[in-house]
């Protein structure tokens, strides 16, 4: 897993700038940039701080959430805010696009 890329994708899905995530994580912006670029690896404590700032658990960082584009992650986060009925309607809407491609 590319930890820096994962952090960048999650940050972008939350529409946060590097400076904003760094501030929320209590780390410097250059250090966060280096992590995202793969120039350095964060310590477990730093990764926990970043996950807290992104409002996800460290288990979700490594497990439950697959490596998805920021757009897909944002769609998932938005869908979590919908009612059950709205989710069903959204699912039916998406199914029409999938059928057209088959």
Buried (B, 14 or more C-beta within 10 A) or exposed (E): EEBBEBBBBBBBBBEBEBEBBBBBBEBEBEBBBBBBEEEBEBEEEBBBBBBBBBEBBEEEBEEEBEEBEBEEBBBEEEEEEEEEEEEEEBEEEEEEEEEEEE
